[in-house]
Amino acid sequence: MTVALQNQADVHVALTHAPIGAMIIDRSGVISWANPALAAMLGETDPAALRLTLAFVWLSQGDAELLQQMLEVFFAAPVEARPSWTRVVRIKALEGMEQTVELTLASSPGEFDKRAILYFQSLTRQAVAEKRFSQIFENLPLGALVVDSRQRIVQVNAALAAEFGYPREDLVGQPLETLLPPRYREAHRDHAAGYVQAPSSRMMGSGRDLTGLHRSGQEIPIEIALTKLENGAQPMFMAIVSDISSRKRGESALQQTNAQLEEFTYVASHDLRSPLRGIADLVTWIREDLSDVALPEDVQHNFERISLRIARAERMIDDLLDYARAGVRERHTEAISPAELVEEALGLALVPDSFSVEADIQGGDIIAPRAPLATSLRNLIGNAVKHHGSRVGRIRIAMREEGRFSVFTVDDDGKGITPGNEERIFKLFHRASPGTSGDGVGLAFTRRMINAHGGMVTVRSPGALGGASFEIHWPRILLKENEDD
């Protein structure tokens, strides 16, 4: 008897601190002891309040009747052969609260022939987690599917079904190979077997192009991310599948545009320079032949105009080459002090002494290629002087940090931009002020160079000082897509 009591005390101590609910009952379902976890589950503050009550009162009528039957079977069996029994039920706590639990009937180590233990494992958190997963899974803007260890599709969301052109019910139960071109299937089996043995969250096919097989028979470029799902019954794996057709088309179009621009620029450079140099030589020879002749002043002026226009045409060719190169991102970066950068740009822009210049720099160093940013600032400061409309003026250069960007602002008190021309001034060969020098490449070059490095440049007029206000958003933090270009 003493040993039995000791065993029962040991059971009480062990179950008191258990994270799941537990009660000890007799053949009639009367509760002789309950732990704090069960009391909390049922809405009681004191486990002792459950003593001498019936376990059945917390269950629905059907579950209570089934438990009664199991207790009869359980206690009728020899102690060593008493069966464990598990069932998912709904329990009714105080104040009308209900929750789903997994109920398990098992033998008690003490007083084997008179007592049993009922374990209550709450499934509420699991149910909530499953519901949240289902909501996220279904509402993902990317295709997603779940497969089992045999690579059979278990679950598919609407986005993936739409990507591949199938009704969802047609994919469930099918092998994952259904969505792969035939040439990938054998290799996929080997990769899948290896992944099941050592699963980890990763991108599939890293470093190579992947395609999926649309229901129509066409192949679509995709990216796939894999991860293992925790599942008690059997291993499950989820794949996030992104249709990257639009991105591939955009990348291809951009590459073609850049290639065509470079090809055009280099061809134009070669094809235009030769005749220009020929014309320049002819003009030089004619002037030499007429060196002994007293030419009228207007003829000499025309010769000078020809030479000037040839020089301007050659400069335009050089600007075209610079414009083409501006689309290539410079990879070398360094820590740059914005204050030093602005000072350097002011020195190179040759701002006249008749202009007053203010600087308001707020923010730390920038990790960026130095030349493109310095050149962009210099061009904007130079434009503020060139298109000001007066020999005396005011320029203000400021920098602030805004999100992942360093924002440089160049303001002037000049005549500003004609309404409606805010975008046109960034077009190639567009001249903002017809009476000024230049060929209209500077701002187009600046925007192309800034865009190539993940930034942007905009203009508004009137600005803070009454004239034009240019803003450069230069990335302080590079995005992964920019780093991998």
C-alpha positions as CSV (number, residue, x, y, z in Angstrom):
1,M,0.0,0.0,0.0
2,T,2.8,2.4,0.9
3,V,4.5,1.7,-2.5
4,A,1.2,2.4,-4.3
5,L,0.8,5.7,-2.5
6,Q,4.4,6.6,-3.3
7,N,3.8,5.8,-7.0
8,Q,0.7,7.9,-7.1
9,A,2.5,10.8,-5.4
10,D,5.3,10.6,-8.0
11,V,2.7,10.7,-10.8
12,H,1.1,13.8,-9.3
13,V,4.5,15.5,-9.0
14,A,5.4,14.7,-12.6
15,L,2.0,15.8,-14.0
16,T,1.7,19.0,-12.0
17,H,4.4,20.6,-14.1
18,A,3.4,19.0,-17.4
19,P,2.6,21.4,-20.3
20,I,-0.6,19.4,-21.2
21,G,-3.7,18.9,-19.2
22,A,-4.1,15.7,-17.2
23,M,-6.7,14.1,-14.9
24,I,-6.8,10.8,-13.0
25,I,-10.2,9.1,-13.2
26,D,-11.9,5.9,-12.0
27,R,-14.0,3.5,-13.9
28,S,-17.1,5.7,-13.5
29,G,-15.3,8.8,-14.9
30,V,-15.0,10.5,-11.5
31,I,-12.0,12.8,-11.3
32,S,-9.7,12.2,-8.3
33,W,-7.0,14.6,-9.3
34,A,-6.2,17.2,-12.0
35,N,-3.2,19.3,-12.9
36,P,-3.0,23.1,-13.2
37,A,-2.7,22.9,-17.0
38,L,-6.1,21.2,-17.2
39,A,-7.7,23.6,-14.8
40,A,-6.5,26.5,-16.9
41,M,-7.8,24.8,-20.1
42,L,-11.2,24.3,-18.5
43,G,-11.4,27.8,-17.0
44,E,-10.9,26.9,-13.4
45,T,-8.4,28.7,-11.2
46,D,-7.9,25.8,-8.8
47,P,-7.4,22.2,-9.9
48,A,-8.9,21.0,-6.6
49,A,-12.3,22.4,-7.8
50,L,-12.4,19.5,-10.4
51,R,-12.1,16.8,-7.8
52,L,-15.1,14.4,-7.5
53,T,-16.7,15.8,-10.6
54,L,-17.4,13.7,-13.8
55,A,-15.0,14.0,-16.7
56,F,-18.0,13.5,-19.1
57,V,-19.5,16.9,-18.3
58,W,-16.7,18.7,-20.3
59,L,-17.5,16.7,-23.5
60,S,-20.3,16.7,-26.0
61,Q,-22.9,14.0,-25.5
62,G,-21.6,11.8,-28.3
63,D,-17.9,12.1,-27.1
64,A,-19.0,11.5,-23.5
65,E,-20.9,8.3,-24.5
66,L,-17.9,7.1,-26.4
67,L,-15.5,7.8,-23.5
68,Q,-17.9,5.8,-21.2
69,Q,-17.7,2.8,-23.6
70,M,-13.9,3.0,-23.8
71,L,-13.6,3.1,-20.0
72,E,-15.7,-0.1,-19.8
73,V,-13.4,-1.7,-22.3
74,F,-10.3,-0.3,-20.7
75,F,-11.0,-1.5,-17.1
76,A,-12.4,-4.9,-18.3
77,A,-9.1,-5.7,-19.9
78,P,-6.2,-7.2,-17.8
79,V,-3.9,-4.5,-16.5
80,E,-1.0,-5.5,-18.7
81,A,-3.2,-5.4,-21.8
82,R,-5.3,-2.3,-21.3
83,P,-5.4,-0.4,-24.6
84,S,-4.5,3.3,-25.1
85,W,-7.2,5.3,-26.9
86,T,-6.9,8.7,-28.6
87,R,-9.6,10.9,-30.1
88,V,-9.9,14.5,-31.2
89,V,-12.8,16.1,-29.3
90,R,-14.3,19.5,-28.5
91,I,-14.3,20.4,-24.8
92,K,-16.7,23.0,-23.2
93,A,-14.9,25.2,-20.7
94,L,-16.5,27.5,-18.3
95,E,-18.2,30.7,-19.7
96,G,-19.1,28.8,-22.9
97,M,-15.6,28.8,-24.3
98,E,-14.8,25.8,-26.5
99,Q,-11.6,24.4,-27.9
100,T,-10.3,21.4,-29.8
101,V,-8.2,18.9,-27.9
102,E,-6.6,15.6,-28.5
103,L,-7.9,13.3,-25.7
104,T,-5.8,10.3,-24.8
105,L,-6.8,7.5,-22.3
106,A,-3.8,5.7,-20.7
107,S,-2.9,3.5,-17.8
108,S,-1.9,5.0,-14.4
109,P,1.3,3.9,-12.9
110,G,-0.3,3.7,-9.4
111,E,-3.3,1.6,-8.4
112,F,-3.3,0.1,-11.9
113,D,-6.6,-1.7,-11.6
114,K,-8.6,1.3,-10.3
115,R,-7.4,4.4,-12.1
116,A,-6.6,5.7,-15.6
117,I,-5.1,9.0,-16.8
118,L,-6.9,11.2,-19.4
119,Y,-4.4,13.6,-21.2
120,F,-5.8,16.7,-22.9
121,Q,-3.5,18.2,-25.6
122,S,-4.9,21.5,-26.9
123,L,-5.1,21.7,-30.7
124,T,-6.3,25.3,-30.7
125,R,-2.9,26.8,-31.5
126,Q,-2.3,24.1,-34.1
127,A,-5.7,24.9,-35.7
128,V,-5.0,28.6,-35.7
129,A,-1.6,28.0,-37.2
130,E,-3.0,25.8,-39.9
131,K,-5.7,28.4,-40.6
132,R,-3.1,31.2,-40.9
133,F,-0.9,29.0,-43.1
134,S,-3.9,28.3,-45.4
135,Q,-4.8,32.0,-45.6
136,I,-1.2,33.0,-46.4
137,F,-0.8,30.1,-48.8
138,E,-4.0,30.9,-50.7
139,N,-3.4,34.7,-50.8
140,L,0.2,34.6,-51.9
141,P,0.7,36.7,-55.0
142,L,3.2,34.0,-56.2
143,G,2.5,30.4,-57.1
144,A,2.9,27.9,-54.3
145,L,2.5,24.2,-54.0
146,V,3.0,21.5,-51.4
147,V,4.4,18.0,-52.3
148,D,5.0,14.9,-50.3
149,S,8.2,12.8,-50.1
150,R,7.1,10.9,-53.2
151,Q,6.9,14.2,-55.1
152,R,3.1,14.1,-55.4
153,I,1.3,17.4,-55.4
154,V,-0.8,17.7,-52.2
155,Q,-1.9,21.3,-52.2
156,V,-1.9,24.1,-54.9
157,N,-2.8,27.8,-54.5
158,A,-4.8,29.8,-57.1
159,A,-1.8,31.8,-58.3
160,L,0.2,28.6,-59.3
161,A,-2.8,27.0,-61.0
162,A,-3.2,30.3,-63.0
163,E,0.5,30.4,-63.9
164,F,0.4,26.9,-65.4
165,G,-3.1,27.1,-66.8
166,Y,-4.6,24.2,-64.8
167,P,-7.7,24.0,-62.6
168,R,-6.4,23.3,-59.1
169,E,-8.3,20.0,-58.8
170,D,-6.4,18.7,-61.9
171,L,-3.0,19.1,-60.2
172,V,-3.7,17.7,-56.7
173,G,-2.4,14.1,-56.7
174,Q,-0.3,14.5,-59.8
175,P,3.5,14.0,-59.8
176,L,5.4,17.3,-59.7
177,E,7.0,16.3,-63.0
178,T,3.7,17.3,-64.7
179,L,4.9,20.9,-64.4
180,L,8.4,20.3,-65.7
181,P,9.6,19.9,-69.3
182,P,10.5,16.3,-70.2
183,R,14.2,17.1,-70.5
184,Y,14.4,18.1,-66.8
185,R,12.5,15.2,-65.3
186,E,15.3,12.7,-64.9
187,A,17.6,15.2,-63.3
188,H,14.7,16.4,-61.1
189,R,14.3,12.9,-59.6
190,D,17.9,12.9,-58.5
191,H,17.8,16.4,-57.1
192,A,14.5,15.7,-55.3
193,A,15.9,12.5,-53.7
194,G,19.0,14.5,-52.5
195,Y,16.8,17.3,-51.2
196,V,14.6,14.9,-49.2
197,Q,17.7,13.4,-47.6
198,A,19.1,16.8,-46.6
199,P,16.4,19.5,-46.8
200,S,17.1,23.2,-46.4
201,S,15.4,26.4,-47.4
202,R,17.1,27.5,-50.6
203,M,16.6,28.6,-54.2
204,M,16.3,25.8,-56.8
205,G,18.5,25.8,-59.8
206,S,20.7,28.6,-58.6
207,G,22.9,29.9,-61.3
208,R,20.9,28.5,-64.2
209,D,17.7,29.3,-66.0
210,L,14.7,27.1,-65.1
211,T,11.5,26.7,-67.1
212,G,8.1,25.2,-66.2
213,L,5.7,23.4,-68.6
214,H,2.4,25.3,-69.1
215,R,-0.7,23.2,-69.8
216,S,-0.6,24.5,-73.4
217,G,2.8,22.9,-73.9
218,Q,4.7,26.1,-73.9
219,E,7.6,26.6,-71.5
220,I,7.7,29.6,-69.1
221,P,10.8,30.9,-67.2
222,I,10.4,30.5,-63.5
223,E,12.3,30.8,-60.2
224,I,11.7,28.3,-57.4
225,A,12.3,28.5,-53.6
226,L,12.1,25.3,-51.6
227,T,11.5,24.7,-47.9
228,K,10.5,21.8,-45.7
229,L,7.2,21.9,-43.8
230,E,7.0,20.4,-40.3
231,N,4.4,17.6,-40.4
232,G,4.0,14.8,-37.9
233,A,2.7,12.2,-40.3
234,Q,5.2,12.4,-43.2
235,P,7.6,14.9,-44.6
236,M,6.1,17.7,-46.7
237,F,7.9,20.3,-48.9
238,M,6.7,23.6,-50.2
239,A,7.8,25.3,-53.3
240,I,7.3,29.0,-54.1
241,V,7.2,29.3,-57.9
242,S,7.5,32.7,-59.6
243,D,6.7,33.2,-63.2
244,I,9.4,35.6,-64.4
245,S,8.4,35.9,-68.0
246,S,7.7,39.7,-67.7
247,R,11.1,40.3,-66.0
248,K,12.9,38.2,-68.6
249,R,11.2,40.1,-71.4
250,G,12.1,43.4,-69.7
251,E,15.8,42.3,-69.2
252,S,16.0,41.1,-72.8
253,A,14.5,44.4,-74.2
254,L,16.8,46.5,-72.0
255,Q,19.9,44.5,-73.1
256,Q,18.9,44.8,-76.8
257,T,18.3,48.5,-76.4
258,N,21.6,49.1,-74.7
259,A,23.4,46.9,-77.3
260,Q,21.7,48.7,-80.2
261,L,22.5,52.1,-78.7
262,E,26.2,51.2,-78.3
263,E,26.3,49.7,-81.8
264,F,24.6,52.8,-83.2
265,T,26.9,55.1,-81.3
266,Y,30.1,53.5,-82.3
267,V,29.0,53.1,-85.9
268,A,27.8,56.7,-86.1
269,S,31.1,57.8,-84.5
270,H,33.2,56.0,-87.1
271,D,30.9,56.9,-90.1
272,L,30.5,60.6,-89.1
273,R,34.1,61.3,-88.0
274,S,35.6,60.4,-91.3
275,P,33.6,62.8,-93.5
276,L,33.8,65.5,-90.8
277,R,37.6,65.2,-90.8
278,G,37.5,65.3,-94.6
279,I,35.5,68.5,-94.6
280,A,37.8,70.0,-92.0
281,D,40.8,69.1,-94.1
282,L,39.2,70.6,-97.3
283,V,38.5,73.8,-95.5
284,T,42.1,74.0,-94.2
285,W,43.4,73.4,-97.7
286,I,41.1,76.0,-99.3
287,R,42.2,78.6,-96.8
288,E,45.8,77.7,-97.4
289,D,45.3,78.0,-101.2
290,L,43.7,81.4,-100.7
291,S,46.2,82.6,-98.2
292,D,47.7,85.1,-100.7
293,V,44.3,86.4,-101.6
294,A,42.6,89.2,-99.6
295,L,39.3,87.5,-98.8
296,P,36.3,89.6,-98.0
297,E,35.4,89.7,-94.3
298,D,32.1,87.8,-94.7
299,V,34.0,84.9,-96.5
300,Q,36.5,84.7,-93.6
301,H,33.6,84.7,-91.2
302,N,31.9,81.8,-93.1
303,F,35.2,79.8,-93.0
304,E,35.2,80.3,-89.2
305,R,31.6,79.3,-89.0
306,I,32.3,76.1,-90.9
307,S,35.2,75.2,-88.5
308,L,33.0,76.0,-85.5
309,R,30.2,73.7,-86.7
310,I,32.6,70.9,-87.5
311,A,34.0,71.2,-83.9
312,R,30.5,71.2,-82.6
313,A,29.6,68.1,-84.6
314,E,32.7,66.3,-83.3
315,R,31.8,67.3,-79.8
316,M,28.3,65.8,-80.3
317,I,29.8,62.5,-81.4
318,D,32.0,62.5,-78.2
319,D,28.8,63.2,-76.2
320,L,27.0,60.4,-77.9
321,L,29.8,58.0,-76.9
322,D,29.7,59.3,-73.3
323,Y,25.9,58.8,-73.3
324,A,26.2,55.2,-74.4
325,R,28.8,54.5,-71.8
326,A,26.7,56.2,-69.1
327,G,24.3,53.2,-69.1
328,V,27.0,50.9,-67.6
329,R,27.1,50.9,-63.8
330,E,30.5,51.4,-62.3
331,R,31.2,48.6,-59.8
332,H,34.0,50.2,-57.7
333,T,32.6,51.9,-54.6
334,E,34.2,53.9,-51.8
335,A,33.2,55.8,-48.7
336,I,32.4,59.4,-49.8
337,S,32.0,62.5,-47.7
338,P,29.0,64.4,-49.1
339,A,30.5,67.7,-48.1
340,E,33.8,67.0,-49.9
341,L,31.8,65.8,-52.9
342,V,29.9,69.0,-53.2
343,E,33.0,71.1,-52.7
344,E,34.7,69.1,-55.5
345,A,31.7,69.5,-57.8
346,L,31.6,73.2,-57.2
347,G,35.3,73.5,-58.1
348,L,34.9,71.6,-61.4
349,A,31.7,73.4,-62.4
350,L,33.6,76.8,-62.4
351,V,30.9,78.8,-60.7
352,P,31.5,82.6,-61.3
353,D,32.3,84.8,-58.3
354,S,29.2,86.7,-59.1
355,F,27.1,83.8,-57.9
356,S,26.6,83.1,-54.2
357,V,26.6,79.4,-53.2
358,E,25.1,77.9,-50.1
359,A,25.5,74.3,-48.9
360,D,23.4,72.4,-46.3
361,I,24.6,68.9,-45.9
362,Q,22.8,66.6,-43.4
363,G,23.8,63.0,-43.3
364,G,26.8,60.7,-43.2
365,D,29.1,59.2,-45.7
366,I,27.8,57.4,-48.8
367,I,29.2,54.1,-50.1
368,A,29.0,54.7,-53.9
369,P,31.1,55.1,-57.1
370,R,32.6,58.5,-56.8
371,A,32.8,59.6,-60.5
372,P,29.2,59.2,-61.5
373,L,27.8,61.1,-58.5
374,A,30.4,63.8,-58.7
375,T,29.8,64.2,-62.5
376,S,26.0,64.4,-62.0
377,L,26.3,67.1,-59.3
378,R,28.8,69.1,-61.5
379,N,26.5,68.9,-64.5
380,L,23.5,70.2,-62.4
381,I,25.5,73.0,-60.9
382,G,26.9,74.0,-64.3
383,N,23.4,74.0,-65.7
384,A,22.2,76.3,-62.9
385,V,24.8,78.8,-64.0
386,K,24.4,78.3,-67.8
387,H,20.6,78.6,-67.9
388,H,20.2,81.1,-65.1
389,G,19.4,84.0,-67.3
390,S,21.5,86.5,-65.4
391,R,25.2,87.1,-64.6
392,V,24.4,87.3,-60.9
393,G,22.6,84.6,-59.1
394,R,22.2,82.3,-56.1
395,I,22.6,78.5,-55.9
396,R,21.8,76.3,-52.9
397,I,23.0,72.7,-52.7
398,A,21.5,70.5,-49.9
399,M,21.6,66.8,-48.9
400,R,19.4,64.8,-46.6
401,E,18.9,61.2,-45.9
402,E,15.5,59.8,-46.9
403,G,15.0,56.0,-46.4
404,R,17.6,54.2,-48.3
405,F,18.5,57.2,-50.5
406,S,20.7,60.2,-50.1
407,V,18.8,63.1,-51.7
408,F,20.9,65.9,-53.2
409,T,19.0,69.1,-54.2
410,V,20.4,71.8,-56.5
411,D,18.2,75.0,-56.4
412,D,18.8,78.3,-58.2
413,D,17.0,81.6,-58.4
414,G,17.1,81.8,-62.2
415,K,14.3,81.8,-64.8
416,G,13.4,78.2,-64.1
417,I,11.8,75.6,-66.5
418,T,9.0,76.5,-68.9
419,P,5.9,74.7,-67.6
420,G,5.4,71.4,-69.4
421,N,9.1,70.9,-70.2
422,E,10.0,69.2,-66.9
423,E,10.5,65.8,-68.7
424,R,11.5,67.1,-72.1
425,I,14.7,68.7,-70.8
426,F,16.0,65.2,-70.1
427,K,15.6,64.1,-73.7
428,L,18.7,63.6,-75.9
429,F,19.7,66.8,-77.8
430,H,17.0,68.9,-76.2
431,R,18.4,72.3,-75.3
432,A,16.6,74.1,-72.4
433,S,17.9,77.5,-73.5
434,P,18.4,78.0,-77.2
435,G,20.7,81.0,-76.7
436,T,23.2,79.0,-74.6
437,S,26.2,76.8,-75.7
438,G,26.0,73.0,-75.6
439,D,24.3,70.3,-77.7
440,G,21.5,69.2,-75.3
441,V,23.2,66.0,-74.1
442,G,24.1,67.0,-70.6
443,L,20.9,66.3,-68.7
444,A,20.1,63.2,-70.7
445,F,23.6,61.9,-69.9
446,T,23.1,62.8,-66.2
447,R,19.8,60.9,-65.9
448,R,21.1,57.9,-67.8
449,M,24.1,57.7,-65.5
450,I,22.1,58.1,-62.3
451,N,19.5,55.5,-63.4
452,A,22.2,53.0,-64.2
453,H,23.3,53.2,-60.6
454,G,19.8,52.7,-59.1
455,G,19.0,56.3,-58.5
456,M,16.7,58.9,-60.2
457,V,16.8,62.6,-61.0
458,T,13.8,64.9,-61.2
459,V,13.1,68.6,-61.6
460,R,10.4,71.0,-60.5
461,S,9.9,74.7,-61.2
462,P,9.6,77.0,-59.4
463,G,11.8,75.6,-56.6
464,A,12.6,76.8,-53.2
465,L,14.6,79.8,-54.6
466,G,12.2,80.6,-57.4
467,G,14.1,79.0,-60.2
468,A,14.7,75.3,-61.1
469,S,15.1,72.7,-58.4
470,F,16.8,69.4,-59.3
471,E,16.8,66.4,-57.0
472,I,19.1,63.4,-57.2
473,H,17.9,60.3,-55.2
474,W,21.1,58.3,-54.9
475,P,20.9,54.9,-53.2
476,R,22.8,54.7,-49.9
477,I,21.9,51.0,-49.7
478,L,22.1,49.0,-52.8
479,L,19.4,46.5,-53.5
480,K,20.4,42.9,-54.2
481,E,19.1,43.2,-57.8
482,N,21.5,46.1,-58.4
483,E,24.4,44.3,-56.8
484,D,23.9,41.3,-59.0
485,D,23.5,43.1,-62.3
